[in-house]
Amino acid sequence: MIRIAAWHGTNQAFDRFDPGKMGLANPNDASRAALFLAMRPETAWAYAESAARKLIPDQAAHEAHVAALLERAERASRRGDHDLSERLYLEAEEIETRALQAEPAGARVLLCEVTLENPLEVDGGSRAVVTNLGGVLEAARATGHDGVIIRGIADTPAGALEPDDHVAVFAPDRVRILEVRLAPDPDPEPAW
């Protein structure tokens, strides 16, 4: 068994990893197959800032609120209450528009302890790994590995950082959050 200290970047607040939320900010096969962490906090910050540009904080509550409004609008429409239906649709649309136009917010990195028993190690500089990471993860899981350590992968959202080692963990219960670091509040605009 090995224990690794690693970093996860996000803009969502939580105290444990939820397997149903994997891939929320990066909806691709690899991100849905495993929870990703980086060895350096700078790498995790790049992912946190990317998530803050893509998702509003508490994305799940936002989506649930909009879905509830749309359901109420549908029910009102079926009852023939078209004025209420229209108001509810407009309210949902306004909420979605504000979310799309919102400033990036909530960036945070989580220092975590990862416990793995049988990780596969792969070369993150390999084109075969980078172009088919989802397939690499699927094959690792199928052969009994509980995670993958990807050595030296150059994979940050903006591509601006040096390669880093990443850890892909198949079972989120193998990851324990030790510390949460929030992005500093931006300096207020001067009131001239």
TORRO-952177 format. One record per residue (C-alpha): residue in three letters; x, z, y. Coordinates in steps of 0.5 Angstrom, whole numbers, plus 500, padded with zeros to 3 digits. Layout:
REM TORRO-952177
{residu:ala&px:X&pz:Z&py:Y}
...
END
This chain:
REM TORRO-952177
{residu:met&px:500&pz:500&py:500}
{residu:ile&px:503&pz:498&py:507}
{residu:arg&px:500&pz:501&py:514}
{residu:ile&px:501&pz:497&py:520}
{residu:ala&px:500&pz:498&py:527}
{residu:ala&px:497&pz:492&py:530}
{residu:trp&px:493&pz:490&py:536}
{residu:his&px:486&pz:487&py:537}
{residu:gly&px:483&pz:484&py:543}
{residu:thr&px:476&pz:483&py:545}
{residu:asn&px:471&pz:485&py:551}
{residu:gln&px:466&pz:488&py:547}
{residu:ala&px:465&pz:496&py:546}
{residu:phe&px:465&pz:499&py:539}
{residu:asp&px:468&pz:504&py:535}
{residu:arg&px:469&pz:501&py:528}
{residu:phe&px:469&pz:493&py:526}
{residu:asp&px:463&pz:490&py:524}
{residu:pro&px:464&pz:484&py:519}
{residu:gly&px:458&pz:481&py:522}
{residu:lys&px:461&pz:480&py:528}
{residu:met&px:467&pz:477&py:526}
{residu:gly&px:468&pz:470&py:530}
{residu:leu&px:464&pz:472&py:535}
{residu:ala&px:469&pz:470&py:541}
{residu:asn&px:472&pz:464&py:536}
{residu:pro&px:467&pz:461&py:532}
{residu:asn&px:471&pz:458&py:527}
{residu:asp&px:472&pz:458&py:519}
{residu:ala&px:478&pz:463&py:520}
{residu:ser&px:475&pz:467&py:525}
{residu:arg&px:469&pz:468&py:521}
{residu:ala&px:473&pz:470&py:514}
{residu:ala&px:478&pz:475&py:517}
{residu:leu&px:479&pz:480&py:522}
{residu:phe&px:485&pz:478&py:526}
{residu:leu&px:490&pz:483&py:530}
{residu:ala&px:497&pz:481&py:533}
{residu:met&px:503&pz:485&py:533}
{residu:arg&px:504&pz:485&py:540}
{residu:pro&px:499&pz:488&py:545}
{residu:glu&px:501&pz:482&py:550}
{residu:thr&px:498&pz:477&py:545}
{residu:ala&px:492&pz:481&py:544}
{residu:trp&px:491&pz:481&py:551}
{residu:ala&px:491&pz:474&py:551}
{residu:tyr&px:485&pz:474&py:546}
{residu:ala&px:481&pz:480&py:550}
{residu:glu&px:482&pz:475&py:557}
{residu:ser&px:479&pz:469&py:553}
{residu:ala&px:473&pz:473&py:550}
{residu:ala&px:472&pz:476&py:557}
{residu:arg&px:471&pz:469&py:559}
{residu:lys&px:467&pz:467&py:554}
{residu:leu&px:462&pz:473&py:552}
{residu:ile&px:459&pz:478&py:557}
{residu:pro&px:460&pz:485&py:555}
{residu:asp&px:455&pz:488&py:550}
{residu:gln&px:454&pz:481&py:547}
{residu:ala&px:449&pz:483&py:542}
{residu:ala&px:445&pz:487&py:546}
{residu:his&px:444&pz:481&py:551}
{residu:glu&px:442&pz:476&py:546}
{residu:ala&px:437&pz:481&py:543}
{residu:his&px:434&pz:482&py:550}
{residu:val&px:434&pz:474&py:551}
{residu:ala&px:431&pz:473&py:544}
{residu:ala&px:425&pz:479&py:545}
{residu:leu&px:423&pz:475&py:552}
{residu:leu&px:423&pz:469&py:548}
{residu:glu&px:419&pz:472&py:543}
{residu:arg&px:414&pz:475&py:548}
{residu:ala&px:414&pz:468&py:551}
{residu:glu&px:412&pz:465&py:545}
{residu:arg&px:406&pz:470&py:543}
{residu:ala&px:404&pz:469&py:550}
{residu:ser&px:403&pz:462&py:550}
{residu:arg&px:400&pz:462&py:543}
{residu:arg&px:395&pz:467&py:546}
{residu:gly&px:394&pz:462&py:552}
{residu:asp&px:397&pz:466&py:557}
{residu:his&px:401&pz:461&py:560}
{residu:asp&px:403&pz:464&py:566}
{residu:leu&px:406&pz:470&py:563}
{residu:ser&px:409&pz:465&py:558}
{residu:glu&px:412&pz:461&py:564}
{residu:arg&px:415&pz:468&py:567}
{residu:leu&px:418&pz:470&py:561}
{residu:tyr&px:421&pz:464&py:560}
{residu:leu&px:424&pz:464&py:567}
{residu:glu&px:426&pz:471&py:566}
{residu:ala&px:430&pz:469&py:560}
{residu:glu&px:433&pz:463&py:563}
{residu:glu&px:435&pz:467&py:569}
{residu:ile&px:439&pz:472&py:565}
{residu:glu&px:442&pz:467&py:561}
{residu:thr&px:444&pz:463&py:567}
{residu:arg&px:447&pz:470&py:570}
{residu:ala&px:451&pz:471&py:564}
{residu:leu&px:454&pz:464&py:564}
{residu:gln&px:456&pz:465&py:571}
{residu:ala&px:459&pz:472&py:571}
{residu:glu&px:466&pz:474&py:572}
{residu:pro&px:470&pz:475&py:566}
{residu:ala&px:469&pz:482&py:564}
{residu:gly&px:470&pz:488&py:559}
{residu:ala&px:477&pz:486&py:557}
{residu:arg&px:480&pz:491&py:552}
{residu:val&px:485&pz:492&py:547}
{residu:leu&px:485&pz:496&py:541}
{residu:leu&px:491&pz:499&py:538}
{residu:cys&px:489&pz:499&py:530}
{residu:glu&px:492&pz:502&py:524}
{residu:val&px:491&pz:497&py:518}
{residu:thr&px:492&pz:499&py:511}
{residu:leu&px:493&pz:493&py:506}
{residu:glu&px:495&pz:493&py:499}
{residu:asn&px:496&pz:486&py:497}
{residu:pro&px:497&pz:482&py:503}
{residu:leu&px:500&pz:475&py:502}
{residu:glu&px:505&pz:473&py:507}
{residu:val&px:505&pz:466&py:510}
{residu:asp&px:510&pz:462&py:515}
{residu:gly&px:506&pz:461&py:522}
{residu:gly&px:510&pz:455&py:524}
{residu:ser&px:508&pz:451&py:518}
{residu:arg&px:503&pz:446&py:520}
{residu:ala&px:499&pz:446&py:513}
{residu:val&px:498&pz:454&py:515}
{residu:val&px:496&pz:452&py:522}
{residu:thr&px:492&pz:446&py:521}
{residu:asn&px:488&pz:449&py:515}
{residu:leu&px:488&pz:457&py:516}
{residu:gly&px:481&pz:458&py:514}
{residu:gly&px:483&pz:455&py:507}
{residu:val&px:489&pz:459&py:507}
{residu:leu&px:485&pz:465&py:508}
{residu:glu&px:480&pz:463&py:503}
{residu:ala&px:485&pz:461&py:498}
{residu:ala&px:489&pz:468&py:499}
{residu:arg&px:482&pz:472&py:498}
{residu:ala&px:480&pz:468&py:492}
{residu:thr&px:487&pz:470&py:489}
{residu:gly&px:486&pz:477&py:490}
{residu:his&px:490&pz:479&py:497}
{residu:asp&px:486&pz:483&py:501}
{residu:gly&px:489&pz:480&py:508}
{residu:val&px:494&pz:475&py:510}
{residu:ile&px:500&pz:477&py:515}
{residu:ile&px:502&pz:470&py:519}
{residu:arg&px:509&pz:470&py:521}
{residu:gly&px:511&pz:467&py:527}
{residu:ile&px:505&pz:464&py:529}
{residu:ala&px:504&pz:461&py:536}
{residu:asp&px:497&pz:461&py:537}
{residu:thr&px:494&pz:464&py:543}
{residu:pro&px:488&pz:462&py:547}
{residu:ala&px:492&pz:459&py:553}
{residu:gly&px:498&pz:458&py:548}
{residu:ala&px:503&pz:461&py:554}
{residu:leu&px:506&pz:466&py:549}
{residu:glu&px:512&pz:466&py:544}
{residu:pro&px:510&pz:466&py:537}
{residu:asp&px:508&pz:473&py:534}
{residu:asp&px:506&pz:476&py:527}
{residu:his&px:498&pz:476&py:526}
{residu:val&px:495&pz:480&py:521}
{residu:ala&px:488&pz:477&py:518}
{residu:val&px:484&pz:483&py:514}
{residu:phe&px:478&pz:481&py:510}
{residu:ala&px:475&pz:488&py:510}
{residu:pro&px:474&pz:491&py:517}
{residu:asp&px:474&pz:498&py:513}
{residu:arg&px:481&pz:497&py:512}
{residu:val&px:482&pz:497&py:520}
{residu:arg&px:482&pz:504&py:524}
{residu:ile&px:482&pz:504&py:531}
{residu:leu&px:487&pz:509&py:534}
{residu:glu&px:486&pz:507&py:542}
{residu:val&px:483&pz:503&py:546}
{residu:arg&px:486&pz:500&py:553}
{residu:leu&px:481&pz:497&py:558}
{residu:ala&px:484&pz:492&py:563}
{residu:pro&px:485&pz:495&py:570}
{residu:asp&px:479&pz:494&py:575}
{residu:pro&px:481&pz:488&py:580}
{residu:asp&px:483&pz:490&py:587}
{residu:pro&px:477&pz:490&py:591}
{residu:glu&px:476&pz:484&py:596}
{residu:pro&px:478&pz:486&py:603}
{residu:ala&px:472&pz:487&py:608}
{residu:trp&px:474&pz:483&py:614}
END
